[in-house]
């Protein structure tokens, strides 16, 4: 028996229709003469949660990080247990299995992981379904491949999934805990390998806009008369002249007016010093990948990327277009023969513009898109051979089908040819330039000159483009005469906020935003960050989690205060896309057999360890009314100890500040007065006085308390903060339990073991002491030594209660000093070379 396993029920149904009938329905599968077809629901196996590796990970604690599984575990999703049991029983009965996952990285993994989980050793074939029409399915089924050929693709998907788990589970915990220490007890900070650098793009763009200061600058255009006609040329100032900014723009109005007056004066003769006319060709635009379709649909129709993906999926399931989650913009040559039928169907689809374009297509033209070397598991998104009727479609389906159809028809139109002309004029030893173009053959651009094109070409940042102007025929050394000129005042413009579509384009062209100049060159040809299928979901998730808001008709994205807080706290390794883009490139290389899963994960684990370590020193804006007066990096939280209510610093154990409860609030006056009596305590607890002296000189350790100032808090945008959702709060409450400071201290006190005195007396004859002839003298010396030891032990009077003395204690986090008056006094101090840091 042959068993087909599809990725989802809809694909399974279409596959069964193309097998030899009749089709008999059963619970969870379909039976045909050619075999049985069953299906999954996407990933029906899920990765284990941290507490499923170890119950202690249910509580979020910094000391447990990073969590690195020794053996990666998968569990059957509760919602899929019934279907999993059906699939498992069918696999046990099958003689041969056909892997029918979608033709991409995730599609490969989600069926393979089920086969590996069950542990089957039966032969497995692979069917690559790039379209769901009958012709495509039958063609794919007649050319099955060995599933083992796609082993590297599966390894790449596993590497991606485990890397996301390592970074998401560990760094989300590490930096949420850091936020809690700063008083943000209602904030969960989800950190992702791709999600966080994407959010940082929006935050940095917002800061660029906020810090932007517009600058006025001036341009001069002159009109010159030539024997064959007049034309305009723009003055190019010499970079050595005064009044220019760093971009060679003239920002001095008076100098511009003086220069124009100089040009207006006699004589008016000039000369053509350069004239270049070049014939150029512009090839047909490539068909769509998902990203290019999302970007163009967003620009033309204002569609969000997720809406484009969902609509393309519907067209695919209606068999009208090919597989939508494609990152490829090329087509296989074996489909070139389908062009006649597809073009014929497009002419009858009901779209007036498409109906006018399709008959003009030349089926003999073979554009650069037909390239087998560029094809992997899937190809560009194009119409199928199934007849469409746009009148029965929704507006979104109709618009997307129009774009896909136009992109396909363009492959059968001639290349666009034109003459590009560039002219340089020297006038009064100053340079003027002009450019123009003359169309020779519109070619494929005929379809892009409609009203739709105007919206497609909108760009708020573009200045007036003069390259389309027609220039008179002329040649080098021809004479021209100045006939007039004018000054145009312009202002520099701030960068435009991202929209979901332009942010998705930024994720795809990530090399433009990397920090390292060398990495920028290296990453120019990579596939961006994220995948075609996940980019839209990532942007959508950031909006749903209140890290970004989409405003206005064009859905401009603005970060919320929570986004500023997160990006400011994280190190550059997580907020700049350099590392993530390189990882994505390595994942793509792994799918082609270059690199191993073990090697990739080794690098991810090292990266995770390093960033978890940095989380301990993350600086965040401290919020709340009870900022710790000692470290200024935490807030005082109410604790319930064995001896009643007290308040402790959220930055524990780095700061061990505690104070008494006064009517439900911390007694801040008493806390400040105690700190005033102990100036050194004003320094952060994590840094001892001696360490400060080594870093900043002896004067630093003697600095009075009043001179210590908290680090400046980050400046945030004036955005209204949106509280976390009820789901986020429930998640937070279930993951965190309050740390009991006094219980921790009491545990350390109970585990305290005083130093054992050395054994008295002698153990063998050689150790026998020689008695003095003056025993009373030695008795007096011994009494003096005992008194000195007692004085040393009691010389550190507790500066808080002034009743007990400090004693050295070995706790879970190392040596510290506690008061002998405990539990009445809970004062503690750091240890520095056997002495308390007071």
Rosetta blueprint (number, residue, H / E / L):
1 X L
2 X E
3 X E
4 X E
5 X E
6 X E
7 X L
8 X L
9 X H
10 X H
11 X H
12 X H
13 X H
14 X H
15 X H
16 X H
17 X H
18 X L
19 X L
20 X L
21 X L
22 X L
23 X L
24 X E
25 X E
26 X E
27 X L
28 X L
29 X E
30 X E
31 X E
32 X E
33 X L
34 X L
35 X E
36 X E
37 X E
38 X E
39 X E
40 X L
41 X L
42 X L
43 X L
44 X L
45 X E
46 X E
47 X E
48 X L
49 X L
50 X H
51 X H
52 X H
53 X H
54 X L
55 X H
56 X H
57 X H
58 X H
59 X L
60 X L
61 X L
62 X H
63 X H
64 X H
65 X L
66 X L
67 X L
68 X L
69 X L
70 X L
71 X L
72 X L
73 X L
74 X E
75 X E
76 X E
77 X L
78 X H
79 X H
80 X H
81 X H
82 X H
83 X H
84 X H
85 X H
86 X H
87 X H
88 X H
89 X H
90 X H
91 X H
92 X H
93 X H
94 X L
95 X L
96 X E
97 X E
98 X E
99 X E
100 X E
101 X L
102 X L
103 X L
104 X L
105 X H
106 X H
107 X H
108 X H
109 X H
110 X H
111 X H
112 X H
113 X H
114 X H
115 X H
116 X H
117 X H
118 X H
119 X L
120 X L
121 X L
122 X L
123 X E
124 X E
125 X E
126 X E
127 X L
128 X L
129 X L
130 X L
131 X L
132 X L
133 X L
134 X H
135 X H
136 X H
137 X H
138 X H
139 X H
140 X H
141 X H
142 X L
143 X L
144 X L
145 X E
146 X E
147 X H
148 X H
149 X H
150 X H
151 X H
152 X H
153 X H
154 X H
155 X H
156 X H
157 X H
158 X H
159 X H
160 X H
161 X H
162 X H
163 X H
164 X H
165 X H
166 X H
167 X H
168 X H
169 X H
170 X H
171 X H
172 X H
173 X H
174 X H
175 X H
176 X H
177 X H
178 X H
179 X H
180 X H
181 X H
182 X L
183 X L
184 X L
185 X L
186 X L
187 X L
188 X L
189 X L
190 X L
191 X L
192 X L
193 X L
194 X L
195 X H
196 X H
197 X H
198 X H
199 X H
200 X H
201 X H
202 X H
203 X H
204 X H
205 X H
206 X H
207 X H
208 X H
209 X H
210 X H
211 X L
212 X L
213 X L
214 X L
215 X L
216 X E
217 X E
218 X E
219 X E
220 X E
221 X E
222 X E
223 X E
224 X E
225 X E
226 X E
227 X L
228 X L
229 X E
230 X E
231 X E
232 X E
233 X E
234 X E
235 X E
236 X E
237 X L
238 X L
239 X L
240 X L
241 X L
242 X L
243 X L
244 X E
245 X L
246 X L
247 X L
248 X L
249 X L
250 X E
251 X L
252 X L
253 X H
254 X H
255 X H
256 X H
257 X H
258 X H
259 X H
260 X H
261 X H
262 X H
263 X H
264 X H
265 X L
266 X L
267 X L
268 X L
269 X E
270 X E
271 X E
272 X E
273 X E
274 X E
275 X E
276 X E
277 X E
278 X E
279 X E
280 X E
281 X E
282 X E
283 X L
284 X L
285 X L
286 X L
287 X L
288 X E
289 X L
290 X H
291 X H
292 X H
293 X H
294 X H
295 X H
296 X H
297 X H
298 X H
299 X H
300 X H
301 X H
302 X L
303 X L
304 X L
305 X H
306 X H
307 X H
308 X H
309 X H
310 X H
311 X H
312 X H
313 X H
314 X H
315 X H
316 X H
317 X H
318 X L
319 X L
320 X L
321 X E
322 X L
323 X L
324 X L
325 X L
326 X L
327 X L
328 X L
329 X L
330 X L
331 X E
332 X L
333 X H
334 X H
335 X H
336 X H
337 X H
338 X H
339 X H
340 X H
341 X H
342 X H
343 X H
344 X H
345 X H
346 X H
347 X H
348 X L
349 X L
350 X L
351 X L
352 X H
353 X H
354 X H
355 X H
356 X H
357 X H
358 X H
359 X L
360 X L
361 X L
362 X L
363 X L
364 X L
365 X L
366 X L
367 X L
368 X L
369 X L
370 X E
371 X L
372 X H
373 X H
374 X H
375 X L
376 X L
377 X L
378 X L
379 X L
380 X L
381 X E
382 X L
383 X E
384 X L
385 X L
386 X L
387 X L
388 X L
389 X L
390 X H
391 X H
392 X H
393 X L
394 X L
395 X H
396 X H
397 X H
398 X H
399 X H
400 X H
401 X H
402 X H
403 X H
404 X H
405 X H
406 X H
407 X H
408 X H
409 X H
410 X H
411 X H
412 X H
413 X L
414 X L
415 X L
416 X E
417 X E
418 X E
419 X E
420 X E
421 X E
422 X E
423 X E
424 X E
425 X E
426 X E
427 X E
428 X L
429 X L
430 X E
431 X E
432 X E
433 X E
434 X E
435 X E
436 X E
437 X E
438 X E
439 X E
440 X E
441 X E
442 X L
443 X H
444 X H
445 X H
446 X H
447 X H
448 X H
449 X L
450 X L
451 X H
452 X H
453 X H
454 X H
455 X H
456 X H
457 X L
458 X L
459 X L
460 X L
461 X L
462 X L
463 X L
464 X L
465 X L
466 X L
467 X L
468 X L
469 X L
470 X L
471 X L
472 X L
473 X L
474 X L
475 X L
476 X L
477 X L
478 X L
479 X E
480 X E
481 X E
482 X E
483 X E
484 X E
485 X E
486 X E
487 X E
488 X E
489 X E
490 X E
491 X E
492 X L
493 X L
494 X L
495 X L
496 X L
497 X L
498 X L
499 X E
500 X H
501 X H
502 X H
503 X H
504 X H
505 X H
506 X H
507 X H
508 X H
509 X L
510 X H
511 X H
512 X H
513 X H
514 X L
515 X L
516 X L
517 X H
518 X H
519 X H
520 X H
521 X H
522 X H
523 X L
524 X L
525 X L
526 X L
527 X L
528 X L
529 X L
530 X L
531 X L
532 X L
533 X L
534 X L
535 X H
536 X H
537 X H
538 X H
539 X H
540 X H
541 X H
542 X H
543 X H
544 X H
545 X L
546 X L
547 X L
548 X E
549 X E
550 X E
551 X E
552 X L
553 X L
554 X L
555 X L
556 X E
557 X E
558 X E
559 X E
560 X L
561 X H
562 X H
563 X H
564 X H
565 X H
566 X H
567 X H
568 X H
569 X H
570 X L
571 X L
572 X H
573 X H
574 X H
575 X H
576 X L
577 X L
578 X H
579 X H
580 X H
581 X H
582 X H
583 X H
584 X H
585 X H
586 X H
587 X H
588 X H
589 X H
590 X H
591 X H
592 X L
593 X L
594 X L
595 X L
596 X L
597 X H
598 X H
599 X H
600 X H
601 X H
602 X H
603 X H
604 X H
605 X H
606 X H
607 X H
608 X H
609 X H
610 X H
611 X H
612 X H
613 X H
614 X H
615 X H
616 X L
617 X L
618 X L
619 X L
620 X L
621 X L
622 X L
623 X L
624 X L
625 X L
626 X L
627 X E
628 X L
629 X L
630 X L
631 X L
632 X L
633 X L
634 X L
635 X E
636 X E
637 X E
638 X E
639 X E
640 X E
641 X E
642 X L
643 X L
644 X E
645 X E
646 X E
647 X E
648 X E
649 X E
650 X L
651 X L
652 X L
653 X L
654 X L
655 X L
656 X L
657 X L
658 X E
659 X E
660 X E
661 X E
662 X E
663 X L
664 X L
665 X E
666 X E
667 X L
668 X H
669 X H
670 X H
671 X H
672 X H
673 X H
674 X H
675 X H
676 X H
677 X H
678 X L
679 X H
680 X H
681 X H
682 X H
683 X L
684 X L
685 X L
686 X L
687 X L
688 X L
689 X H
690 X H
691 X H
692 X H
693 X H
694 X H
695 X H
696 X H
697 X L
698 X H
699 X H
700 X H
701 X H
702 X L
703 X L
704 X L
705 X H
706 X H
707 X H
708 X L
709 X L
710 X L
711 X L
712 X L
713 X L
714 X L
715 X L
716 X L
717 X L
718 X L
719 X L
720 X L
721 X L
722 X L
723 X L
724 X L
725 X L
726 X H
727 X H
728 X H
729 X H
730 X H
731 X H
732 X H
733 X H
734 X H
735 X H
736 X L
737 X L
738 X L
739 X L
740 X L
741 X H
742 X H
743 X H
744 X H
745 X H
746 X H
747 X H
748 X H
749 X H
750 X H
751 X L
752 X L
753 X L
754 X L
755 X L
756 X L
757 X L
758 X L
759 X L
760 X L
761 X L
762 X L
763 X L
764 X L
765 X H
766 X H
767 X H
768 X L
769 X L
770 X L
771 X L
772 X L
773 X L
774 X L
775 X H
776 X H
777 X H
778 X H
779 X H
780 X H
781 X H
782 X H
783 X H
784 X H
785 X H
786 X H
787 X H
788 X H
789 X H
790 X H
791 X H
792 X H
793 X H
794 X L
795 X L
796 X L
797 X E
798 X L
799 X L
800 X L
801 X L
802 X L
803 X L
804 X L
805 X E
806 X E
807 X E
808 X E
809 X E
810 X E
811 X E
812 X L
813 X L
814 X E
815 X E
816 X E
817 X E
818 X E
819 X E
820 X L
821 X L
822 X L
823 X L
824 X L
825 X L
826 X L
827 X L
828 X E
829 X E
830 X E
831 X E
832 X E
833 X L
834 X L
835 X E
836 X E
837 X L
838 X L
